[in-house]
Amino acid sequence: MRAAAALRYADVSLVTAIDEMTSDAASAAAASLEVDRIVIERDQPVGFRYFTPVSDPAIDGPTASFDEPLRAEDEAVLVFGMIERGEISVSAERLIVDPQRPRDLVRIETTGLTWKKLAVVANRREIGALANIGETPEECARDVLETSGAEVVVVKDSGRGCLVVVQGREESVRVGPFPTRTIWPLGSGDIFAAGFAHAWSHGADPVEAARIASGCAAWWCGSRPNAQSAIPVRILNGDPVASVLDTAGPELTIPERPPVIYLAAPFFSLPERWLIELCRDVLMGLGADVFSPFHDVGIGGDEVAEKDLAGLEGSDAVFAILESWDPGTVYEVGWAHKKGLPVVGFLNSAHDSRSKMLVGAGAEIHHDLSSALYRAVWAGQGQQLVAGRV
């Protein structure tokens, strides 16, 4: 629904399965978003529940199914992986497949799909699961390219943009993200796939289509939740996202090695340790290497200070959890400022007056966890921070 709404100016139809319980809500949403639908019935609801926008979802309805075949035929078709089981029949001149399967993904499902040109758009975890051989995203993408018969494979790599691998081209191309001041990540993958499908099906080179898709995702992340559902036509036509969204920047040039992010935070209670684990996992999922005193040094005694500072010395940016104003965390932030390291802080009460020294020294303080984590990874890759409270 989100992808179809994003492209509603392009005469798009959504072909999907809906159960009786969610039919009324889905119909109302489609009407308000002006989405044309072709619907068949499934036997139970399917849902995704997120504890935070950066958490993996809990999935409802893994045994759902539909009896009537799901059919689509057009010059261009974007196919998302489905939780439901049932027969699918799709024919397209240009077919774009986004597997979108959080678990049990072992191969591109092509049963019932026919095409002349195929593109696969998948995130880094998915491309690793789909590949039979390969360790790096590029190696995995090239394996999927060969085994699927695709013309292009695009690997969405979160905070490090995306990687484009094209059949017959020796060199892969990395397209950087377009950093925004705030980030709403839920749905950004749908918008990326929709933007790529539109651009590629209208004749754009795969790399340029990926660049347009990255701009579409930035527009979504930076304007949500106040965004209009349709991607602005100017972005779809290749204009810089900053021409539409003034909080977006130019494409970020991604360094070859991942950034090292220092995770500054207290870890003396169960909630503090839970938050550290979550943030560390997300930072790594965004493409960063993480130095965490809790994980890499341990609790220890006074002797840990030297090791912690050595970790700071080798880092590219600092992500600080400031909620409890832990003395050790505040000291690490001050040390980082002295050494010229960019600092991004997470603080529920972002406008707390106690943050004035941090902001005055150049830190960004965010009350939104997703935004803070993404901004830290981008800062570690050279994105200039804008001191302030967001």
N, C-alpha and C positions, 0 to 999 in steps of 0.2 A: 504493500500500500504506500509506504513512504517513498519508494523509488518511483512508482507510477505517478504519485502526486508531484514529485520533484520535476517530472518531465511532462506535466499535463499540457503544456503549450505545444507539445510536439505530437499531438494526436496519438496518445498511448492508451492501450487497453491492458487491464490487469486480469490475468487468468489465474484463478486460485480456488482453494477448497475452504468452505466455511461450515461450521456445525450450527445446529439449531440454537444452541445457547448463546452464541456470540453473533448470530446473524443480524439482529436488529442494530446492535452497536456498530457492526462493520458497515452496514448499509448507511447509517447516519454519518459515519466518518467519511465514507466514499462520496456521499452527497455534498458534504461541506467542503471536501477537498477537490470536488469536480473530477473524480476518477471514474472512468468508464470500466465496468467489470463484467467478466464472464465467470460465473460461479457454479461449482458443483458442490455436492454435499459430502462432508466427512462425518465420521460417527462420534467424535468427541472433540472437546476443545484442545487447542495447543497454546501454550503460553510460555513467556520468558520472564523470570523475576530476577531483578538485580538488587543486591544489597547496597552497592554504591555504583555509580556510572562506570567505574573502572574495574568492577568485580566481574568474574565469570558468572554467567546466568545459571540459575536453576531452571530446568526445563520441565514443563508439564505436557502430558500427552504423547509420550514416546511410542505408545502402541496405537495411535490414531491411524485411520485408514479411510480411503474413499473407494467406492466400487465403480463409478463411472469414470472413463478415461479423461484425463486432463489434456486438452488439445490446444495447440497454438500453431499458426502458420503465418509468416510474414517475411518481409525482406530482412528485418532485424528482430531478433528475439533475445531478451535477457532472461536467463534461467537461474533461479536461486535454488540451492539445495533445500529439500523439504524434510520436516520431521515425519510427516504423514507418509504412509505407504500406499501405493496404487500405481496403475498404469499411466504412463505419460507418453504423449505423441506430439513431438515438436519438429517443425521443418522450417529452416531459415537459410537465406543466402549468407547472412553473417550471424553467427550464434555466439553469444557471450555467456559463459558459465561461471557462476560464483558459488562454490560448494557450500559455504556457510554451514558447516556441520561441526559443532563443538566437540563431538566425540565420535568414535567408531568410523573415522574417515580413512579409507585405505586405497581408494582409487576414484578417478573421475567416473561418475555414473553416466554412461552414454546410451543406455538402453532406451530406445524410443526416440532418440535424437538424430536428426539428419541435418547436414550443413554443407556449404561450399567453403566457408572460411570460419575457423573457430578461434576464439580467444578465451583464455582461462584467467580469471581474476581471483586471487586467493591471498589470504594473509600468510605471514611467515610460518606460523604453526601448521596451517593447512597444507602449504606446499611441501613442508617436510614430511607430513603424513602421506601425501600422495606419491612422493618419489620412491622409487625402488633403490636408488643409489644416490650418493651425494651427501655432503655435510653442510656446505655453505648454501645460502639461499639461491645463488646463481647456479650451483651444481644441481640442486634439486629442481630448479625451474627448467634447466636444460633437459633433465631426465623426463619431466612431465611433458615438455615440448615434443620430445621424440615419441613417447609412448601414447600420447593422446592424439597426435596428428594435428596439434594446434599450430596456428600461424604465429601466435604471440602468447606469452605468459607474463602476466603482471603480478609481482609479489608486493602486496601492501605491507610496509615495514614500519608502521606506527610513526614514532617520533623521528625516524630516519627516511621518511618519504616513501618511495616505492622503487622497485627495480623492474626494468622492462627488458625482456629477452625475446628476440624476434628470430624466427626461422630464417637461416641463411646469413645471419649477421654474427660475426665472430665476437664483437664487443657488446656487452650489455650496457645499458644506460640507467643511471640512477637519477630519478627526478626528485628533487627536494620538496619538503613541505612548504606551505605558505603560512608562517607562524601568525597566530592571532592572539590577542590580548587575553581572552578567555576561551575555554575549550569545553564544549559539550560533546563527548565522544559517542554517545549512544546514537546509532543510526548513521554515523559517518561512513561506515563501510557500504551501506546501501546507496548512499548518495554518490560515493566514489564510483561504484559499479554503474550506476545510472549515467553519470557524466561520461565515463569511458565509453559505454555502449552507444550513447548518442553521438559523441564525437567520431568514434571509429566507424560507425555505420554511415556517417555522412562524409566519409572519405579522408578523415585526418590520419596522418601517419601514426603508428602505435605510440611512439614516444610523445608526440604532441597531444594525442588523445589522453595519455596518462597525465600529462601536465594540466590539461583542462580538468580532468577528473580530480586532481589534487586541489585545484582551485575551487571546484565545487564542494569538496569535503571541507575546505577551510571556511568557505561561506557558511556552510551548515554549522560547523563547530563554533564559529565566532559570532553567529547571529542568533542561535538558539538560546532561550525558548521564544524569542520574539520574532523569529523568522517567518516570512510567508513561505508556504510549502514549496512553491515552484522555484527551481533554480533560475536566477536572472539570466535572460537571454544573452546579455553581454558576456557573462562568464562562459556560457556554452559556446559562444562564438570565438572564445580565445582571449578576451580582454583580461587584464590582470584583476585578480579578486579585489585588490586594494582600490580599484576604480569604483567598486560597488560597496565595499565594506571598509570603512576608514580605520578600523582596528586591526586590519590584516597587513602584513608586510610582504616584501618581495620573496621570491623563491629562495630558500636557504640552501647554500652550497654545503653539502654533507662531506665531512672529512672521511678519509678511508677507514680509520679506526673508530670504534665506538667511543663515545665520551665516558669518562669516569666521573660518577656522581657520588659525592660524600653525603651519607645519610646521617645527619646530626639530629639526635633525638634521645630523650630519656628512655630507659628500659628497666624500670624498677617495679613495675606492676604488670599484671596480666593484660589490662587494656592497652598499656603502652607497648608491650611486646607484640600484641596482636596488630596494632597499627604499624609498627615497624615491619612486621612480616608482610603485611599488605602492600605497603609502599615499596619495599624492596622488590617484591614480585612484579609490581606494576612497572617500576623503573627498568627492570631487566626486560620486561615484555615490550617496553617502548624502544628497546635497542641499546640501552646503556649498560656499562659495567658499573657495579656498585661497590663502594667501600663502606661497610657498615661496622662501626666499632663493636657492636653487640655480636655480630657474626664473625668478624675477621680478627678481633682482638680478645673479646671476652670481658667479663665484669672486672676481675682482677682487683688490684690495689692501686696505689699511687703510681706504680711503674707503667700503667697503661697510657699515661699522658703522652709519653714520648712516642709510642706506637701510633696513637691516634693522630698526633700532629704529623707524623710521617705519612699517614694515609691522606691527610689534608694536602700535604705537599705534592702528592702525586695525582691529585684530582683536578678536574676541569671546571667543576661547579659544585655548589653546596645546596642540598635540599634540607631544610630545617623544619622540624615539627616544634612549634613554639608554644603550644597550648598551655603548658605548665610553667613556662619561663624557667626551665631547668638551668642551673648555673653553668653546667658543663656545656650544654648546647649553646647558650649565649656566648660563652668564651670562644667556642669553635667558630661561631659566626663572626665575632670580632677579629679573630686571627685571620679568617678568610678575607675579610675586608682589607686588612693590612697588607695581605699578599696579593690583592687584586683579583681574587676569585669572585665570580658572580654568585649571588645568594638569592635563592627563592625560598620564602617561608610560607608555611601553612598555619593559619590561625583562624579559628572559627569567628572570633571577634576581631576581624581584620583591622578595624579602626581603633583598637586599643591604643591609648596614648603612650603606653610603654614601648611601642614599636618605633617611636620617633627617631631614636638613634640609628636603628637599622635602615629605615627608609631614607633618612638624611644621608646615610653613607652609601646609598645606591641600591638597596634591596627591594625586591618586589614581594609584597605580602598579600597572599590570597586567602579568602575564606572558603574557596571552592577547591576541594582536594584534586579533582581531575585537572583543573587549570594549573595548579601549582606543580604537579608532577610533570606535565608536558612542558611547561615553561622551563623547568630545571634541566630537562634533557636538551631542549633547544639552546638554552644558555651554554650548556657544555659543548655545543657544536658551533658556537660563535654568534648566536643571536644576541643582539644588544638588548639588555633589560631596560625597562622604563620604571624608574624608582617610584614607588607609590603603593597605595592600599587598594585592592580590587575586591 
